[in-house]
Amino acid sequence: MSEQSKLRRTARAFIASAFQALEADHVIPTPSFHPYVAVGRDYFGDDVMPLAEYVALESQLRETYPERFSEPLKRRHTEFPSIYIFSFLEACVARCSSDHRFDVDSPSVDESIDELIAVLEASSYEVVCCRHVSHLATASGNEEVVGDITIVPEPEGFGGLNDRIQREIRGAARGWNRDDPRPYDPPHSLLIARETTDVADPYAAVERLSQRLERFLFISRLLTAGTVQSTYEVSGTTTLVTRLSPHMRDFREPRTMLVRRTVRLSAADSAAYEALGKLIDAADVKREGMVATSFDVALGKFNRSYRGGSPFENLVDLATALEATFLGGEKETEGLTLRLRTRVAALLATDEDSAQSLFSDVGQLYGLRSKLVHGGQIRERDLRRIIGRISTVPADDVESKFGVALGHAIDRMRDIVRRAILARLCLSVGSEPLWPFAGETLVDAILTDDIRRGEWRLRWHSHLASMGASDSALRSRSAVDFLSPEDH
């Protein structure tokens, strides 16, 4: 008898014995709406580990696959037979439950045995990360691929994106533990990243995919000014038998994004996304010996402003990001706010967004930020007056929908920071960069000259245009009230 035949017989005998133990504990049959069980939640390991059939299967797995299970204490990323045995048992339960037949000789058990052997004999495995996001859609309304990320718009009806997650990641419903995630902040889409890998640490592969999705969202925010937010993420493998159980990470925070600007993407955007990614990676920022750099602080604070928290915390983060972008690394602190306002007005002004508006808006928002940081008192009428002076805030909202008006004000600051980051990146590249990250540049003196100021603006606008992202240099279109039917 071949080794595989022996293993199949031993595995089937274990399932027969384990099913009896689980049935005695009323673990099986499972409810039809939730076929997934998990050790430590629905049953104890000690319910099946003392079984003679378990011991036999564990021993045979060690003998058949020594490259996985021998000398576990001598390897950094150790594998143990028990991980696969429990996963194999739970795969059998899930498949038998779906077929309404807990029979050890059923095709469901046959399929799970085949999968166990295939997984153990494979040198690689596929990891998938699915992130549910709000305020993002595709231009066509159909599934699109931008770069290496698949975008799936939410279909009509209920639960379509959760169903897609379960098709991508086998047993994904285990990740949300019988509590289906149901966020509502439309439009919704699913971002999917996948990787076939042979790394010994599957959690490292998951983290790599999650960071890839985070980077995609970061680039989306820089290029489009969209208010796209993460709601939850599920990661796992494409097999039910796995060493990596599906896991859900919840990003949901109390609602702080009271305005919406939907991102609509297509495959044609891939080039711009790739170009901006390369531009960020090419930034010549000195990190050796540094605990923190102004560039990294700016990017981190900008991105963090999308992750919840109070609007006032977001304002402080964004003000810090703006300082780090346009003043970071400079020793001169005299007239900091004035210098910052002047640089913003000089570099970001366009026909649709005048230097005067930029100068005034940064001044108003920075004044509010200073009171918040230094623990100053702010009266409601004073706050309304400050917010009402921001050029992009609808006057009616200040009186009737102040929360939304505050959202518009934070959105204005976020858009200024977004364009500042893009300008700073574009001005730092080229054979003769106008504003390199290294060294000292007499920025304020240069910007006093009308011709050179125009050259700097033209340089960063032209660089974005060469990437296919000319609109990213402009003030973003007006956001809408999050309850509005517009821009869905």
Residue pairs with C-beta under 8 A, 6 or more apart in sequence:
3 64
4 117
6 60
7 60
7 61
7 64
7 117
8 113
8 117
10 53
10 56
10 57
10 60
11 57
11 88
11 113
11 116
12 104
12 105
12 109
12 113
13 53
13 56
13 57
14 51
14 53
14 54
14 56
14 57
14 85
14 89
15 88
15 89
15 92
15 104
15 109
15 112
16 53
16 104
17 48
17 51
17 52
17 53
17 54
18 48
18 51
18 53
18 54
18 89
19 28
19 92
19 102
19 104
21 47
21 48
21 51
22 28
22 37
22 43
22 47
22 48
22 93
23 29
23 102
25 43
25 47
27 37
27 42
27 43
27 93
28 37
28 93
28 96
28 97
28 102
29 97
29 100
29 102
30 36
30 37
30 93
30 97
32 97
32 100
34 173
34 178
35 93
35 94
35 95
35 97
35 98
36 90
36 93
36 94
36 171
36 173
36 174
37 43
37 90
37 93
37 94
38 90
38 174
38 245
39 45
39 86
39 90
41 177
45 82
45 86
48 54
48 89
49 82
54 85
57 81
57 85
58 81
58 82
58 85
61 69
61 81
61 84
61 85
61 120
62 69
62 70
62 81
64 120
65 120
65 121
68 79
68 120
69 79
69 80
69 81
72 78
72 79
72 80
75 200
76 200
77 200
77 201
79 243
83 243
84 116
84 119
84 120
84 241
84 243
87 240
87 241
87 242
87 243
87 245
88 112
88 113
88 115
88 116
88 241
90 171
90 240
91 112
91 115
91 116
91 171
91 240
91 241
92 108
92 109
92 112
93 102
94 171
94 240
95 108
95 109
95 111
95 112
95 240
96 102
96 103
96 106
96 108
96 109
98 108
99 106
99 107
99 108
101 108
103 109
112 240
112 241
115 239
115 240
115 241
116 241
118 239
119 125
119 239
119 241
119 242
123 198
124 196
124 197
124 198
125 196
125 197
125 198
125 202
125 237
125 238
125 239
125 242
126 194
126 195
126 196
126 197
126 237
126 238
127 194
127 195
127 196
127 197
127 202
127 205
127 206
127 209
127 235
127 236
127 237
127 244
128 168
128 169
128 192
128 193
128 194
128 209
128 235
128 236
128 237
128 238
129 192
129 193
129 194
129 206
129 209
129 210
129 212
129 213
129 233
129 234
129 235
130 164
130 165
130 168
130 169
130 172
130 190
130 191
130 192
130 233
130 234
130 235
131 190
131 191
131 192
131 210
131 213
131 230
131 232
131 233
132 161
132 165
132 181
132 183
132 188
132 189
132 190
132 230
132 231
132 232
132 233
133 188
133 189
133 190
133 191
133 217
133 228
133 229
133 230
133 231
134 183
134 185
134 186
134 187
134 188
134 228
134 229
134 231
135 185
135 187
135 226
135 227
135 228
135 229
135 257
135 260
135 261
135 262
135 263
136 151
136 187
136 188
136 189
136 191
136 220
136 226
136 228
136 262
136 263
136 264
136 265
137 153
137 187
137 189
137 262
137 263
137 264
137 265
138 144
138 151
138 153
138 189
138 264
138 265
138 266
139 264
139 265
139 266
140 266
141 153
142 153
143 150
143 151
143 152
143 153
144 150
144 151
144 265
144 266
144 267
145 151
145 267
145 270
146 216
146 265
146 266
146 267
146 269
146 270
146 273
147 216
147 270
147 273
147 274
148 193
148 212
149 191
149 192
149 193
149 212
149 213
149 216
150 191
150 192
150 193
151 189
151 190
151 191
151 192
151 265
152 161
152 164
152 189
152 190
152 191
152 192
153 187
153 188
153 189
154 160
154 161
154 186
154 187
154 188
154 189
154 190
155 161
159 180
161 188
161 189
161 190
162 173
162 180
162 181
164 190
165 172
165 190
165 234
166 172
166 173
168 192
168 194
168 238
169 175
169 234
169 235
169 236
169 237
169 238
169 246
170 236
170 237
170 238
170 239
170 240
170 242
170 246
171 236
171 240
171 245
171 246
172 234
172 236
172 246
173 180
173 246
174 245
174 246
175 234
175 235
175 236
175 245
175 246
175 247
175 248
176 234
176 248
177 248
181 231
181 232
181 248
181 250
183 231
183 232
183 252
185 229
185 231
185 255
185 257
185 482
186 488
187 262
187 488
188 231
191 213
191 216
191 217
193 209
193 212
193 213
193 216
194 209
195 205
195 208
195 209
197 205
199 205
202 237
202 243
202 244
203 244
206 235
206 244
206 247
209 235
210 233
210 235
210 249
213 233
214 230
214 303
215 277
216 273
217 228
217 230
217 306
218 299
218 303
219 273
219 276
219 277
219 280
220 226
220 228
220 263
220 265
220 273
221 228
221 302
221 303
221 306
221 418
222 276
222 418
222 421
222 422
222 472
223 269
223 272
223 273
223 276
223 469
223 472
224 261
224 263
224 472
224 476
225 261
225 414
225 415
225 418
225 472
225 476
225 477
226 261
226 262
226 263
227 257
227 259
227 260
227 261
227 262
227 306
227 411
227 479
228 263
228 306
229 251
229 257
229 306
229 307
230 251
230 307
231 250
231 251
231 252
232 248
232 249
232 250
232 251
232 252
233 248
233 249
233 251
234 246
234 247
234 248
234 249
235 244
235 246
235 247
235 249
236 242
236 244
236 245
236 246
236 247
237 244
251 307
251 308
253 307
253 308
253 309
254 308
255 482
256 308
256 309
256 310
256 311
256 314
257 306
257 407
257 482
258 403
258 404
258 406
258 407
258 481
258 482
259 404
259 407
259 408
259 411
259 479
259 480
259 481
259 482
260 479
260 480
260 481
260 482
260 484
260 487
261 411
261 476
261 477
261 479
261 480
261 487
262 487
262 488
271 467
271 468
272 467
272 468
272 469
272 472
275 467
275 468
275 469
276 467
276 469
279 425
279 426
279 429
279 467
280 299
280 425
282 429
283 295
283 425
283 428
283 437
284 428
284 436
284 437
284 438
285 293
285 295
285 296
285 437
286 293
286 437
286 438
287 293
287 296
293 328
294 324
294 325
294 327
294 328
294 329
295 324
295 325
295 328
295 424
295 437
297 320
297 321
297 324
297 328
298 321
298 322
298 324
298 325
298 328
298 417
298 421
298 424
299 321
299 421
300 321
301 317
301 318
301 320
301 321
301 324
302 317
302 318
302 321
302 414
302 417
302 418
302 421
304 317
305 314
305 317
305 318
305 321
305 410
305 414
305 417
311 406
311 407
311 409
311 410
312 372
314 410
314 414
315 365
315 368
315 369
315 372
315 409
315 410
315 413
316 369
316 372
316 373
318 410
318 413
318 414
318 417
319 365
319 366
319 369
319 413
321 417
321 421
322 340
322 344
322 362
322 413
322 416
322 417
322 420
323 336
323 340
325 417
325 420
325 421
325 424
326 340
326 343
326 344
326 347
326 420
326 424
327 336
327 339
327 340
327 343
329 437
330 440
337 363
337 366
337 370
339 444
340 362
340 366
341 358
341 359
341 362
341 363
341 366
342 359
342 444
342 447
343 443
343 444
343 447
344 358
344 359
344 362
344 416
344 420
345 355
345 356
345 358
345 359
345 362
346 355
346 447
346 453
346 456
346 457
347 420
347 423
347 447
347 453
347 456
347 457
347 460
348 358
348 416
348 419
348 420
348 423
349 355
349 358
349 457
350 473
350 474
350 475
352 474
352 475
353 474
353 475
357 391
358 416
360 389
360 391
361 390
361 391
361 392
361 412
361 413
361 416
362 416
364 386
364 389
364 390
365 390
365 409
365 412
365 413
367 386
368 378
368 383
368 386
370 376
371 377
371 378
372 378
384 398
384 399
384 402
387 393
387 398
387 402
387 405
387 406
387 409
388 395
388 398
388 405
390 408
390 409
390 412
391 412
392 408
392 409
392 411
392 412
392 478
393 405
393 408
393 409
393 412
394 405
394 408
397 404
397 405
397 408
397 481
398 405
401 481
404 481
404 482
407 479
407 482
408 479
411 479
415 475
415 476
418 476
419 472
419 473
419 475
422 460
422 464
422 472
422 473
423 460
423 473
424 435
426 459
426 460
426 463
426 464
427 433
427 434
427 435
427 456
427 459
427 460
428 435
428 436
428 437
429 463
430 459
430 463
434 441
434 455
434 456
434 459
435 441
435 443
435 456
446 452
446 453
446 456
447 453
447 456
460 473
461 470
461 473
464 470
464 472
464 473
465 473
480 486
480 487
